[in-house]
Amino acid sequence: MTSEVIIDVKPKEISIALLEDKRLVEYQNEPRSANFSVGNIYVAKVKKLMPGLNASFVDVGYERDAFLHYLDLGSQFNSYAKYLKQIQSDRRRLFPFDKATRLPDLQKDGSVQQTLKQGQEVLVQIVKEPISTKGPRLTGELSFAGRYLVLLPFGDKVSVSSKIKSGEERARLKQLIHSIKPKNCGVIVRTVAEGKRVAELDGELKILYKRWMDAITKVQKTQQRPQLVYEETSRAVALLRDLFNPSYENIFVNDDSVFHEVKDYVALIAPEKAGIVKRYTGKVPIFDNFNVTKQIKASFGKTVNYAHGAYLIIEHTEAMHVVDVNSGNRSKNEKGQEGTALDTNLGAADELARQLRLRDMGGIIVVDFIDMNLAEDRQLLYERMCKNMQKDRARHNILPLSKFGLMQITRQRVRPAMDVNVEETCPTCNGTGKIKSSILFTDQLEGKIDRLVNKIGIKKFYLHVHPYVAAYINQGFMSLKRKWQMKYGLGVHIIPSQKLAFLQYEFYDAKGEFLDMKEEIETK
């Protein structure tokens, strides 16, 4: 299996697609201005205590206060609280972390009103992003994740991933980390650290420790509260950190700054693979070039088609996600109705496992498969689903089919489910139902070009249109494009874009900035 990562950077958002054998399996889209991300660390203020819930609400600068349960304060909360006072007591000289005192662990049966006070400052980390009407979920147990290691300030243990089975390797890694770890820090050794040399692990540990020192320095220097003191690495780098594996063939990026950021990171964690990071410079939008746009439009929405006419209906609710499997217009199987049901269900299991990763669906997922009478067929379906979900990084649990033919899946939820709207609003009538004559569309475009060149003074620009329209403009020896270039200059460029509706258009200047050329009558 080959894997490719495609990163599409736009002025207002960044989109990341993971392709396995050219098939889209993971997709993330975020505004570039997004302030809240899992892993961010804040020095924040306790806003309100909730003794009944044994929890508190904390102000981290979000419109809704974040939730911090007593059990999420972490066993070393007292040590953090004392050290926070020490570093804030002297704004000129940072109290050395290696001289900080580790206090006894927080009692598990304690209460929030005995531990926190209203207005108290606390160091917290986001573990779950704001979802729907809920604010972020916090923890007081800070961690800094790297490719091979996770650093835990005020921890005292070295833990090795249970997926490393060799007792000899586990002992080697434990002994090695104990010899290099900083004082007052615990470390978790991740699975990919198996077989790694001391220099690689020591190098990453120093980087993670520096991030912690930079965070507490920022706490000491700033007085504004709440204050972001450590920002998780960019989405592109964070995704690579968790996903990166030697099977990656290419990582394509269409932006210089993100390209260098990703290349530096890959060079750090896998120097021999730095060459796979490539700068995309094509004129066609990067997602169109790698067939991502078409797959996004086909894979999102309420109805998802898969093999031989069968399809899934996916409904998202506040409490859970519900999936219905339909055979559609499938032809009958040689084994009869039972065989048709099994084939349809196995195909649905393959597509559903992909959809869970693609949409990042979390919480409770209930799947209504087509009824099957044979117990061995139901067991086969359960095993197929479990096998498909092995590639999923999120923690999950799958129950066998119930007597009603329902499968229940729980999947870790840390951010809202990705739900891309694939329906297109008519770009010419804006929903009114009345449009100008289609044959005059190119005349309308020429009017925009004339205004852009002769009135606004922009000589070089890119006109993005639907691929069919682009083909019409470019066809023939004396094409419409050629006529426009002769009349308005060679700065006229036509770019086919799959994301646009049939009579939709977008203008961009030479720097890639969007030019709004809609007239007032078009926007009403």
N, C-alpha and C positions, 0 to 999 in steps of 0.2 A: 504494500500500500504506500502510495506517495502522498505527501501533504504539501500544500502551498498556503501561504498567508498573503492576503491582498489587503493593503491598508489605503483607504481613500480619505485623504485629508482635504477638508473644505474650510472656508473661512469661519463658519459658524459651528461645524460639527466634524466628528471623525468617525468613520465606519471601518470595522475590521471584519473580514470574512476568512474563515478557515475552510479550505477545500481538501477533501480526501478523495483521491482518484477523480479529480475535477468536479466532485459533487459537494455542494455547500452543506456543511454540517454544523458550523457555529457562526453566528452573526451578532455583532454588537455595534450599537450606534449611540453616540453620546454627544450632547452639546459641548463644545470646547470650553465653554464658560462654567461647566458643571463644578460646583464647589464641594459637593458631598460624594465621597467615595469610600468604599470599604477599605479600612486600613489607615485612614487619616487620624491623626492624634491632635487633640485640643486640650488646652487648659481652659476649663469652663467653670461656671458657677451653678451650685445647687439652687434650683428655683423653688421647688416644693417637695415636701416629704409626704409620702403616702403610707402611713403605718399599716393600714388594712391590707395593702398589697405587699408590704415589706419592700418597698421600692421608692425611688425618687424620680422627679423630672428635672432634667438638667438643661440649661441654656447653652447651646453650642452655636447660636446664630441662625438657626433655622426657624421658619415661621411657626412650626410646632415644636415644643420642647421635646428633647430626646428622653428615652426611657432607660433607666439604670436600676436593675434589680439588685437587692442586697447580695445574692449569690453570685452576681456578675462583677462584684467589686474586686474579686481576686484575693487569694490567700495573703498576698503581700501588700494589701492596701495600706496598712499602718506604716510600712516602710516608705511607700510612695508619699504618703501625707507628710511624714516627718521631713523627708528630703526636699519636698516642695517648699516647705517653710524655710529650710536652710538656704536654698538657692535664691529665694526671694528676699531674704534678710540683708543680703549684700549685693547691690547692683553692679559693683565694680569688679569683684573677684568671685569667680565661680567656685562653690564648695566642691572639692574633688569627689567624684563618684566612688572611686575605690576606697574612700574613707567613710562612706555613708554606712550607717548602722542598719543591719537587718533586724527588724523587730519580730516578735512571735507572730505566727500565722493568725489571720482573722478567724474567729470562731464561726463554724458553719451554722450554728443554731442561734446566732445573734440577731439583733434587730436594727433596722435602718436608722431609727430615731436615736439610738445610742451611739451610732457610728458617724453619722453625718449631721451637719447643721445647715439650716437655710442660709444661703449666701456664701457657704464654704467653697473654696476653689479646689478643683480635683483635676487630675490628669486622666483623660478617658480616650478610648479608641472606638471608632465606628465599626460594628460587626454586621450591621444590617442597614441598608439604605432606607430612606423614607419611602414607604409604600402606601399608596392611596391616601387615606386620612391619618395614617400613623407617622409619627416622627421617627428619626433614626433610633436604632437600638445600640446601646453602648456596653463596653466592658472596661473595668479598671485594671485588667491584666494585659499590659502592653506587650506587643511582639513586633519584631522586625523580620519580615520574611525575605529570604534570598533564594537562590536556585538550589543550593545544597543544604543550607542551614536556616534555622529560625532562632533569633536571639531573644531571650526573655530577661529584661533587666530585673534585678532583685530575685531572680530564680537561683536555685542551688543544685539543680539536677542536670544531668546529661541524659537525654532520652534518645533512643534509636528507633527509627520506623520499624513497626512490626512486620512490614513486608520484606525486610532484609532477613532472610531465614538462616543464613550461615552464622553459627555461634562464634566462629573464629573471627569473621569480619565484624560482627557486632562488638566483640571485645576490643578489636583493633581500633575501631572508630571511637569507642568510649574513651579508651586510654589516650588516643591522639587528641581528642577535643578537650579532655581534662588538662592536658599539658599546655594548650594554647589559649583556652578561654579566659577572658578578662575576669577580674575579681568582681564579685556581687552579680554575676550573670549566669543564667541557665541557658542551655542550648538544646534544641531539638534537631536531630540529624534526619534529613529527608531521604527518601528511598533512592533518589538519583545520586546520592553521595557514595553509594556502594562502589568500592574499588578506586576512589579518588585519592590523589596524593596529598600530603600534608600541605604543600605550598598552595594548592588550589583552595583548600578549605580555610587555611589561615588567611589568605587574601580576601576571601569573601567575609570572613568573620570580622576583619578589620574595617571593611566597608560598612557592615551592619552596625558595628560599635560606633563608628564615626557618625552615622545617622542619629543614633541615640544621643551622642554628645552634642550634635548640632541642635537637636530638639530641646534639650534642657538649657542650652545657651540662649535659645530664643525665648524660653520661658523667663530666664533671668533678665534679659535685656528689655522685654516688652512689658507694658503695664495694662494694655487694652485687654479686656475680658468680655466675651470669650475670644480666644486667639488660636488660630491654626498654627501648630508648632512643627508638625511633620506631615507632609503631603505624600500620599502613596504615589509611586511612579506612574507615569502616564498610562492610559489604557492600553496603548500599543505594547509598551514594555511589560506591563503587568500580565497581559495575556500571554506574551511569549515566555515570561518567567515560569508560569504554571504549565504551559503547553509544550514548550520546546522539546523536541526529540530529534535524534539523529536522522530520522526519515525525511525531515524537511528538505525539499529540493530547492525552493525559492521563497523569498520574502520580497514582495514588490511594494514599493512606497512611491506615492506621487508628490511628495513634499520634501524639500531639502532638509529642513530642520528636523523633522521626524525621521527622515532617512538616516541622518548622522546619529541621532539619539538611539535608534534601533541597532544600527551597525556597531556603535560603541558597546552597547549592551551585549550583543552576540559575540563580539570580539573578547569581551570580558569572561563570559561563561563558557564559550566554546570557540577558541581562537581559530581552530581548523575549519570552522563553518562560517567565518566572517564573509566569505565570498558569495554566500547565497543571498545576502541582502542586496537588492538591486533597485536602482532609481528608475522609475517608469517615466518616460518622456514622450510617450505617444500622444497624438492629438485627440484620439477617441477616448472618452471617459474610461478610467481604469477598470471600473466594474463592468462596463459594456465589453471591453476587450477580453476579459476573462469569463464572460458569460455569467457573471454574478447577478446582474440586474434582472435578467430573465428568470433565474432560479428564485430570487427573492419574491418576484411577482407571482410565481407559480407555487411557492411554498407557504406563503402567509395568507391570511384571510380565513373566513369561517370554514370553507370547503377546501380540502386538500386531496387532489387526485393522486393515485399511485397505480400499480400495475393492472393492466387488463380491465380498465373501466371501474374498478373499485375505488372507493373514496372514504375519507374521514370527515366527520363534522366535529369541529372543535369549538367549544363554548367556554369563555372565561367569565367567572363570577368572582365576587369578593371572597367567598369562602373556599372555593375549589375550582378545578378545571374538569370539564366533562367532555369525554370523547365517545362518539358513536361510530361504529364500523358498519359500512354498507357495501354490499356486493355489487351494486350498480347493475350494469348490463353484461356482466360476465357470462360467458358460455358455460354450460354445465360440464363438470369434470367427469372423467370416465368412471370414477368411483361413486358417482351419484351426488346427492345433496350433501352428505357428510364430507366427501372429498372437496367439494366446492367451498364449503364453510371453512375447512381446515386451511386450504390454500389462501383464501381471502384473509383469514385471521393471521396466518404467518406473515403475509405481506404487510398487514396492518402493524404487526409487532415491529417489523423492520423500519417502517416509515415513522411509527410513533416514537421509537427510541431516538431517531434523528430529529423529530419535531421538538422533543423535550430539550435537547441540547440547543437547537436552533433558536427557539423562542425563550429559552432559559425559564421554562415553566417550573414553578416550585409550589410547595404546600402539598395539598391532597389532589391527586389526579385519579378520577374514576373512569374506567374504560368499559364500554358495553360492547363486547365482542359478539359475533354471531353465534347462536347456541350450537353446541356440539354434544352429541349423546355419548360418545366413547370417552372413558376416563383417560385412556392412553393419549388421545388427541389433545385433551385439556392439559395433560402433563407436558406434552411436547411443546405446546404453545407457551406454557409457563417457563420452560427451560430456554426456549428461543428468546423470550423477552429478557431473561436474566443475562444470557450471553450477549445480547445486543447492548445492554446497559453497562457492560464492563468497561466500555470506552468512556463512560460519563464520569467526569471528575467530581461532580457534586455528590454528596452523600445521599443515598437513596435506599429505599426498602420496598420490596415487591411481594405482594401476597398472591397465592394461587387463586384461580378462579373460584368465586363463590357459587352456590347452587343456583343463583340467578344469572350466571354467566358474566358477572362483573369482576374486573381485576382492579385492585386498589394499589396505588403507588404513592409513596411519599417521597418527596425530593427536596433537598436543601434549598431554601429560598433566602437569598441575601439582597436581591434587587427586584424591582418590578419585572413581570414577564414582558419579553419583547413582543410587541404587537404592532406590526407594520400595516398601515392602511394601504391596500393595493387597489382600492377603487379610485377611479380618476374622475374628477369634476370636469365638466366640459369647459375647456379653456377659453372658448369664444363667446359662449352665452352666460357663463358663470351660474348655471342652474336655472336660467329663465326659460329655456326651451326654444329660444329663437336665435338664429345665427345669421351672419352675413353669408352671401353666396360663396360656396367653397372654391369656385373657379376664380374668385377675386382674391384668394388668400395670398398668392405670391405678389399680387399688386400691393396688398396691404404691407407685406414684408418690405417691398421696395420703398414704400413711403417711409417706413421706419428707418431704413438704411440712409435714405436721402436726408432725413432730419438729423441723423446721427453724424453724418459726414459733413454736410453743408451748414447746419445750424449750430450743432453742439461742438463740432470740430474734432471728433474722434475718428482718425483715419484708419486705424488698425483695430479690428474687433473680430470676435468669433460668434457666429449665429448658430445656436444649437436648435435642431429641429428633429422631428420623428424620422427614423431611417427611411421610410417610404417617401416622405417629402424631400429628404436629402437626395434620394436617388432621382427624383423628378427634376430637382434643381440642377443636378450634375449631368443629366443625360444629354447625349448628342455632342457633336463636334462644337457647334456654336451654342453651348448650353446657356441656361439662364445665369448660372454662376459666372461664366465667361463674360456675358453681357454686362453684368453688374460690375465686374472687375474693370472692364474697359471704361465704364461710365463713372465709377466711384473710386477706382484705384485698386491696387493689388492687396490692399489691407483687408479685403473682404474674404473671410474664411467660413466655410459651411461645415459644421460638425454634426454627424448623426448621433442621437442620444436616445437610448432605449427607455429611459425613465420618463420621457415626455409623452403626453397624449398626442393623438393624430394631428390636430391643428394647433398645437401648443408650440411656443417658441421662447427662447431665452437668449439675451445678448450678454456677452462678457468682454471686458476690455483686454488689452495685451497682458495685463498682470493677473488675469483670472478673476477680477472683481465683477460682481453682477451689476448689470445696467438695467434699471427699471424703465422700460420703454412703453409700458401700458398707458393708454390715454384714459382720461377721467370717465369717458362713456363706457370703457371696457371694464372698469372696476366697480361700476354700480350694480 
